[in-house]
Amino acid sequence: KPIYIFEGEKDALVAPFNGISFSAGAGSIPKDITILYRHDTIIIVYDNDKTGKDGAMKLAERIKKESPLNSF
């Protein structure tokens, strides 16, 4: 089952599918994100502005680097 990662908490709350949000904004990533790797598919849904794009790229790079499957 995929997991969706939203930039905003409100987005995560109203989404019709399994999603989460990191509470400190697009640029923040928790120290431990290993729980995400329980999911076969991780979908990053951040805003289409500079902050959102930069934050999504930062998160994608971290997931790609740390993922036990080393694939994204």
Jmol script that loads the backbone (N, CA, C; Angstrom):
load data "model"
ATOM      1  N   LYS A   1       0.840  -1.174   0.000  1.00  0.00           N
ATOM      2  CA  LYS A   1       0.000   0.000   0.000  1.00  0.00           C
ATOM      3  C   LYS A   1       0.888   1.242   0.000  1.00  0.00           C
ATOM      4  N   PRO A   2       0.648   2.198  -0.869  1.00  0.00           N
ATOM      5  CA  PRO A   2       1.501   3.382  -0.908  1.00  0.00           C
ATOM      6  C   PRO A   2       1.256   4.309   0.282  1.00  0.00           C
ATOM      7  N   ILE A   3       2.260   5.120   0.578  1.00  0.00           N
ATOM      8  CA  ILE A   3       2.140   6.173   1.586  1.00  0.00           C
ATOM      9  C   ILE A   3       2.384   7.506   0.877  1.00  0.00           C
ATOM     10  N   TYR A   4       1.550   8.484   1.171  1.00  0.00           N
ATOM     11  CA  TYR A   4       1.678   9.825   0.609  1.00  0.00           C
ATOM     12  C   TYR A   4       2.254  10.734   1.681  1.00  0.00           C
ATOM     13  N   ILE A   5       3.252  11.531   1.325  1.00  0.00           N
ATOM     14  CA  ILE A   5       3.832  12.487   2.256  1.00  0.00           C
ATOM     15  C   ILE A   5       3.456  13.879   1.756  1.00  0.00           C
ATOM     16  N   PHE A   6       2.686  14.588   2.559  1.00  0.00           N
ATOM     17  CA  PHE A   6       2.200  15.918   2.203  1.00  0.00           C
ATOM     18  C   PHE A   6       3.039  16.991   2.868  1.00  0.00           C
ATOM     19  N   GLU A   7       3.099  18.147   2.221  1.00  0.00           N
ATOM     20  CA  GLU A   7       3.815  19.280   2.806  1.00  0.00           C
ATOM     21  C   GLU A   7       3.050  19.835   4.005  1.00  0.00           C
ATOM     22  N   GLY A   8       1.739  19.925   3.906  1.00  0.00           N
ATOM     23  CA  GLY A   8       0.937  20.521   4.965  1.00  0.00           C
ATOM     24  C   GLY A   8       0.090  19.518   5.719  1.00  0.00           C
ATOM     25  N   GLU A   9      -0.117  19.808   6.986  1.00  0.00           N
ATOM     26  CA  GLU A   9      -0.933  18.929   7.821  1.00  0.00           C
ATOM     27  C   GLU A   9      -2.382  18.885   7.345  1.00  0.00           C
ATOM     28  N   LYS A  10      -2.897  20.018   6.900  1.00  0.00           N
ATOM     29  CA  LYS A  10      -4.280  20.044   6.417  1.00  0.00           C
ATOM     30  C   LYS A  10      -4.448  19.143   5.195  1.00  0.00           C
ATOM     31  N   ASP A  11      -3.455  19.145   4.323  1.00  0.00           N
ATOM     32  CA  ASP A  11      -3.518  18.260   3.149  1.00  0.00           C
ATOM     33  C   ASP A  11      -3.595  16.798   3.569  1.00  0.00           C
ATOM     34  N   ALA A  12      -2.799  16.437   4.544  1.00  0.00           N
ATOM     35  CA  ALA A  12      -2.792  15.055   5.019  1.00  0.00           C
ATOM     36  C   ALA A  12      -4.119  14.674   5.661  1.00  0.00           C
ATOM     37  N   LEU A  13      -4.727  15.623   6.358  1.00  0.00           N
ATOM     38  CA  LEU A  13      -5.982  15.338   7.048  1.00  0.00           C
ATOM     39  C   LEU A  13      -7.166  15.154   6.096  1.00  0.00           C
ATOM     40  N   VAL A  14      -7.189  15.894   5.006  1.00  0.00           N
ATOM     41  CA  VAL A  14      -8.336  15.824   4.106  1.00  0.00           C
ATOM     42  C   VAL A  14      -8.148  14.853   2.941  1.00  0.00           C
ATOM     43  N   ALA A  15      -6.949  14.341   2.764  1.00  0.00           N
ATOM     44  CA  ALA A  15      -6.692  13.423   1.650  1.00  0.00           C
ATOM     45  C   ALA A  15      -7.486  12.132   1.826  1.00  0.00           C
ATOM     46  N   PRO A  16      -7.987  11.576   0.727  1.00  0.00           N
ATOM     47  CA  PRO A  16      -8.771  10.347   0.816  1.00  0.00           C
ATOM     48  C   PRO A  16      -7.923   9.073   0.872  1.00  0.00           C
ATOM     49  N   PHE A  17      -6.622   9.206   1.030  1.00  0.00           N
ATOM     50  CA  PHE A  17      -5.757   8.029   1.066  1.00  0.00           C
ATOM     51  C   PHE A  17      -4.744   8.144   2.202  1.00  0.00           C
ATOM     52  N   ASN A  18      -3.976   7.084   2.403  1.00  0.00           N
ATOM     53  CA  ASN A  18      -3.036   6.945   3.502  1.00  0.00           C
ATOM     54  C   ASN A  18      -1.909   7.966   3.368  1.00  0.00           C
ATOM     55  N   GLY A  19      -1.895   8.994   4.242  1.00  0.00           N
ATOM     56  CA  GLY A  19      -0.887  10.024   4.127  1.00  0.00           C
ATOM     57  C   GLY A  19      -0.435  10.583   5.447  1.00  0.00           C
ATOM     58  N   ILE A  20       0.733  11.221   5.422  1.00  0.00           N
ATOM     59  CA  ILE A  20       1.312  11.854   6.606  1.00  0.00           C
ATOM     60  C   ILE A  20       1.871  13.213   6.219  1.00  0.00           C
ATOM     61  N   SER A  21       2.262  13.978   7.224  1.00  0.00           N
ATOM     62  CA  SER A  21       2.926  15.262   7.026  1.00  0.00           C
ATOM     63  C   SER A  21       3.936  15.426   8.149  1.00  0.00           C
ATOM     64  N   PHE A  22       5.075  16.031   7.826  1.00  0.00           N
ATOM     65  CA  PHE A  22       6.052  16.385   8.852  1.00  0.00           C
ATOM     66  C   PHE A  22       5.689  17.788   9.312  1.00  0.00           C
ATOM     67  N   SER A  23       5.528  17.988  10.587  1.00  0.00           N
ATOM     68  CA  SER A  23       4.907  19.202  11.112  1.00  0.00           C
ATOM     69  C   SER A  23       5.733  20.480  10.974  1.00  0.00           C
ATOM     70  N   ALA A  24       6.988  20.422  10.655  1.00  0.00           N
ATOM     71  CA  ALA A  24       7.800  21.639  10.626  1.00  0.00           C
ATOM     72  C   ALA A  24       7.997  22.208   9.220  1.00  0.00           C
ATOM     73  N   GLY A  25       7.205  21.787   8.253  1.00  0.00           N
ATOM     74  CA  GLY A  25       7.267  22.382   6.925  1.00  0.00           C
ATOM     75  C   GLY A  25       8.037  21.574   5.902  1.00  0.00           C
ATOM     76  N   ALA A  26       8.107  22.129   4.690  1.00  0.00           N
ATOM     77  CA  ALA A  26       8.680  21.420   3.552  1.00  0.00           C
ATOM     78  C   ALA A  26      10.168  21.125   3.701  1.00  0.00           C
ATOM     79  N   GLY A  27      10.880  21.946   4.441  1.00  0.00           N
ATOM     80  CA  GLY A  27      12.317  21.753   4.558  1.00  0.00           C
ATOM     81  C   GLY A  27      12.739  20.817   5.668  1.00  0.00           C
ATOM     82  N   SER A  28      11.812  20.395   6.487  1.00  0.00           N
ATOM     83  CA  SER A  28      12.174  19.560   7.634  1.00  0.00           C
ATOM     84  C   SER A  28      11.917  18.087   7.348  1.00  0.00           C
ATOM     85  N   ILE A  29      12.829  17.276   7.845  1.00  0.00           N
ATOM     86  CA  ILE A  29      12.688  15.823   7.743  1.00  0.00           C
ATOM     87  C   ILE A  29      13.054  15.265   9.112  1.00  0.00           C
ATOM     88  N   PRO A  30      12.215  14.414   9.673  1.00  0.00           N
ATOM     89  CA  PRO A  30      12.557  13.816  10.968  1.00  0.00           C
ATOM     90  C   PRO A  30      13.877  13.042  10.899  1.00  0.00           C
ATOM     91  N   LYS A  31      14.540  12.909  12.024  1.00  0.00           N
ATOM     92  CA  LYS A  31      15.802  12.155  12.068  1.00  0.00           C
ATOM     93  C   LYS A  31      15.601  10.707  11.650  1.00  0.00           C
ATOM     94  N   ASP A  32      14.525  10.103  12.111  1.00  0.00           N
ATOM     95  CA  ASP A  32      14.270   8.693  11.811  1.00  0.00           C
ATOM     96  C   ASP A  32      13.046   8.574  10.904  1.00  0.00           C
ATOM     97  N   ILE A  33      13.268   8.180   9.674  1.00  0.00           N
ATOM     98  CA  ILE A  33      12.159   7.988   8.731  1.00  0.00           C
ATOM     99  C   ILE A  33      12.058   6.522   8.282  1.00  0.00           C
ATOM    100  N   THR A  34      12.674   5.631   9.038  1.00  0.00           N
ATOM    101  CA  THR A  34      12.695   4.223   8.637  1.00  0.00           C
ATOM    102  C   THR A  34      11.305   3.605   8.549  1.00  0.00           C
ATOM    103  N   ILE A  35      10.346   4.131   9.288  1.00  0.00           N
ATOM    104  CA  ILE A  35       8.990   3.591   9.228  1.00  0.00           C
ATOM    105  C   ILE A  35       8.386   3.732   7.821  1.00  0.00           C
ATOM    106  N   LEU A  36       8.849   4.716   7.067  1.00  0.00           N
ATOM    107  CA  LEU A  36       8.354   4.902   5.701  1.00  0.00           C
ATOM    108  C   LEU A  36       8.671   3.707   4.816  1.00  0.00           C
ATOM    109  N   TYR A  37       9.755   3.016   5.107  1.00  0.00           N
ATOM    110  CA  TYR A  37      10.215   1.938   4.236  1.00  0.00           C
ATOM    111  C   TYR A  37       9.390   0.664   4.364  1.00  0.00           C
ATOM    112  N   ARG A  38       8.371   0.692   5.194  1.00  0.00           N
ATOM    113  CA  ARG A  38       7.417  -0.428   5.263  1.00  0.00           C
ATOM    114  C   ARG A  38       6.514  -0.436   4.032  1.00  0.00           C
ATOM    115  N   HIS A  39       6.473   0.679   3.349  1.00  0.00           N
ATOM    116  CA  HIS A  39       5.594   0.848   2.191  1.00  0.00           C
ATOM    117  C   HIS A  39       6.372   0.610   0.898  1.00  0.00           C
ATOM    118  N   ASP A  40       5.731  -0.063  -0.034  1.00  0.00           N
ATOM    119  CA  ASP A  40       6.369  -0.336  -1.327  1.00  0.00           C
ATOM    120  C   ASP A  40       6.526   0.929  -2.158  1.00  0.00           C
ATOM    121  N   THR A  41       5.608   1.870  -1.985  1.00  0.00           N
ATOM    122  CA  THR A  41       5.610   3.091  -2.787  1.00  0.00           C
ATOM    123  C   THR A  41       5.480   4.295  -1.863  1.00  0.00           C
ATOM    124  N   ILE A  42       6.366   5.270  -2.058  1.00  0.00           N
ATOM    125  CA  ILE A  42       6.328   6.513  -1.297  1.00  0.00           C
ATOM    126  C   ILE A  42       6.093   7.636  -2.300  1.00  0.00           C
ATOM    127  N   ILE A  43       5.015   8.400  -2.094  1.00  0.00           N
ATOM    128  CA  ILE A  43       4.653   9.477  -3.009  1.00  0.00           C
ATOM    129  C   ILE A  43       4.743  10.795  -2.250  1.00  0.00           C
ATOM    130  N   ILE A  44       5.590  11.693  -2.749  1.00  0.00           N
ATOM    131  CA  ILE A  44       5.794  12.993  -2.112  1.00  0.00           C
ATOM    132  C   ILE A  44       4.891  14.004  -2.797  1.00  0.00           C
ATOM    133  N   VAL A  45       4.002  14.632  -2.009  1.00  0.00           N
ATOM    134  CA  VAL A  45       3.040  15.595  -2.543  1.00  0.00           C
ATOM    135  C   VAL A  45       3.256  16.930  -1.828  1.00  0.00           C
ATOM    136  N   TYR A  46       4.189  17.711  -2.346  1.00  0.00           N
ATOM    137  CA  TYR A  46       4.471  19.026  -1.777  1.00  0.00           C
ATOM    138  C   TYR A  46       3.933  20.096  -2.720  1.00  0.00           C
ATOM    139  N   ASP A  47       3.868  21.328  -2.237  1.00  0.00           N
ATOM    140  CA  ASP A  47       3.357  22.439  -3.037  1.00  0.00           C
ATOM    141  C   ASP A  47       4.238  22.693  -4.258  1.00  0.00           C
ATOM    142  N   ASN A  48       3.640  23.293  -5.270  1.00  0.00           N
ATOM    143  CA  ASN A  48       4.339  23.577  -6.518  1.00  0.00           C
ATOM    144  C   ASN A  48       4.950  24.984  -6.481  1.00  0.00           C
ATOM    145  N   ASP A  49       5.682  25.268  -5.408  1.00  0.00           N
ATOM    146  CA  ASP A  49       6.423  26.518  -5.300  1.00  0.00           C
ATOM    147  C   ASP A  49       7.881  26.160  -5.001  1.00  0.00           C
ATOM    148  N   LYS A  50       8.755  27.145  -4.925  1.00  0.00           N
ATOM    149  CA  LYS A  50      10.182  26.857  -4.738  1.00  0.00           C
ATOM    150  C   LYS A  50      10.436  26.070  -3.458  1.00  0.00           C
ATOM    151  N   THR A  51       9.807  26.480  -2.370  1.00  0.00           N
ATOM    152  CA  THR A  51      10.001  25.778  -1.099  1.00  0.00           C
ATOM    153  C   THR A  51       9.535  24.330  -1.190  1.00  0.00           C
ATOM    154  N   GLY A  52       8.374  24.117  -1.800  1.00  0.00           N
ATOM    155  CA  GLY A  52       7.850  22.774  -1.953  1.00  0.00           C
ATOM    156  C   GLY A  52       8.723  21.900  -2.843  1.00  0.00           C
ATOM    157  N   LYS A  53       9.151  22.453  -3.957  1.00  0.00           N
ATOM    158  CA  LYS A  53      10.013  21.699  -4.884  1.00  0.00           C
ATOM    159  C   LYS A  53      11.346  21.351  -4.233  1.00  0.00           C
ATOM    160  N   ASP A  54      11.954  22.327  -3.543  1.00  0.00           N
ATOM    161  CA  ASP A  54      13.227  22.071  -2.865  1.00  0.00           C
ATOM    162  C   ASP A  54      13.066  21.038  -1.754  1.00  0.00           C
ATOM    163  N   GLY A  55      11.994  21.167  -0.974  1.00  0.00           N
ATOM    164  CA  GLY A  55      11.746  20.214   0.108  1.00  0.00           C
ATOM    165  C   GLY A  55      11.479  18.810  -0.402  1.00  0.00           C
ATOM    166  N   ALA A  56      10.722  18.699  -1.489  1.00  0.00           N
ATOM    167  CA  ALA A  56      10.431  17.383  -2.076  1.00  0.00           C
ATOM    168  C   ALA A  56      11.712  16.727  -2.580  1.00  0.00           C
ATOM    169  N   MET A  57      12.572  17.522  -3.220  1.00  0.00           N
ATOM    170  CA  MET A  57      13.835  16.975  -3.718  1.00  0.00           C
ATOM    171  C   MET A  57      14.729  16.525  -2.574  1.00  0.00           C
ATOM    172  N   LYS A  58      14.791  17.324  -1.518  1.00  0.00           N
ATOM    173  CA  LYS A  58      15.591  16.975  -0.337  1.00  0.00           C
ATOM    174  C   LYS A  58      15.102  15.654   0.275  1.00  0.00           C
ATOM    175  N   LEU A  59      13.792  15.515   0.409  1.00  0.00           N
ATOM    176  CA  LEU A  59      13.224  14.297   0.971  1.00  0.00           C
ATOM    177  C   LEU A  59      13.459  13.105   0.048  1.00  0.00           C
ATOM    178  N   ALA A  60      13.251  13.289  -1.245  1.00  0.00           N
ATOM    179  CA  ALA A  60      13.456  12.191  -2.208  1.00  0.00           C
ATOM    180  C   ALA A  60      14.906  11.712  -2.180  1.00  0.00           C
ATOM    181  N   GLU A  61      15.841  12.632  -2.113  1.00  0.00           N
ATOM    182  CA  GLU A  61      17.253  12.256  -2.069  1.00  0.00           C
ATOM    183  C   GLU A  61      17.575  11.480  -0.802  1.00  0.00           C
ATOM    184  N   ARG A  62      16.997  11.902   0.308  1.00  0.00           N
ATOM    185  CA  ARG A  62      17.231  11.188   1.575  1.00  0.00           C
ATOM    186  C   ARG A  62      16.634   9.789   1.536  1.00  0.00           C
ATOM    187  N   ILE A  63      15.426   9.668   1.023  1.00  0.00           N
ATOM    188  CA  ILE A  63      14.791   8.348   0.926  1.00  0.00           C
ATOM    189  C   ILE A  63      15.607   7.441   0.012  1.00  0.00           C
ATOM    190  N   LYS A  64      16.023   7.963  -1.112  1.00  0.00           N
ATOM    191  CA  LYS A  64      16.806   7.174  -2.063  1.00  0.00           C
ATOM    192  C   LYS A  64      18.110   6.703  -1.440  1.00  0.00           C
ATOM    193  N   LYS A  65      18.738   7.590  -0.668  1.00  0.00           N
ATOM    194  CA  LYS A  65      20.023   7.259  -0.015  1.00  0.00           C
ATOM    195  C   LYS A  65      19.849   6.193   1.073  1.00  0.00           C
ATOM    196  N   GLU A  66      18.786   6.293   1.860  1.00  0.00           N
ATOM    197  CA  GLU A  66      18.620   5.435   3.033  1.00  0.00           C
ATOM    198  C   GLU A  66      17.775   4.192   2.817  1.00  0.00           C
ATOM    199  N   SER A  67      16.994   4.157   1.765  1.00  0.00           N
ATOM    200  CA  SER A  67      16.054   3.069   1.566  1.00  0.00           C
ATOM    201  C   SER A  67      16.771   1.715   1.533  1.00  0.00           C
ATOM    202  N   PRO A  68      16.224   0.732   2.242  1.00  0.00           N
ATOM    203  CA  PRO A  68      16.843  -0.600   2.224  1.00  0.00           C
ATOM    204  C   PRO A  68      16.806  -1.217   0.818  1.00  0.00           C
ATOM    205  N   LEU A  69      15.866  -0.828  -0.008  1.00  0.00           N
ATOM    206  CA  LEU A  69      15.790  -1.325  -1.372  1.00  0.00           C
ATOM    207  C   LEU A  69      16.671  -0.517  -2.310  1.00  0.00           C
ATOM    208  N   ASN A  70      17.117   0.654  -1.812  1.00  0.00           N
ATOM    209  CA  ASN A  70      17.941   1.577  -2.596  1.00  0.00           C
ATOM    210  C   ASN A  70      17.360   1.871  -3.958  1.00  0.00           C
ATOM    211  N   SER A  71      16.029   1.985  -3.985  1.00  0.00           N
ATOM    212  CA  SER A  71      15.342   2.367  -5.225  1.00  0.00           C
ATOM    213  C   SER A  71      14.227   3.309  -4.864  1.00  0.00           C
ATOM    214  N   PHE A  72      13.791   4.080  -5.811  1.00  0.00           N
ATOM    215  CA  PHE A  72      12.753   5.069  -5.545  1.00  0.00           C
ATOM    216  C   PHE A  72      11.784   5.105  -6.680  1.00  0.00           C
TER     217      PHE A  72
END
end "model"
wireframe off; spacefill off
backbone 0.3
color backbone group
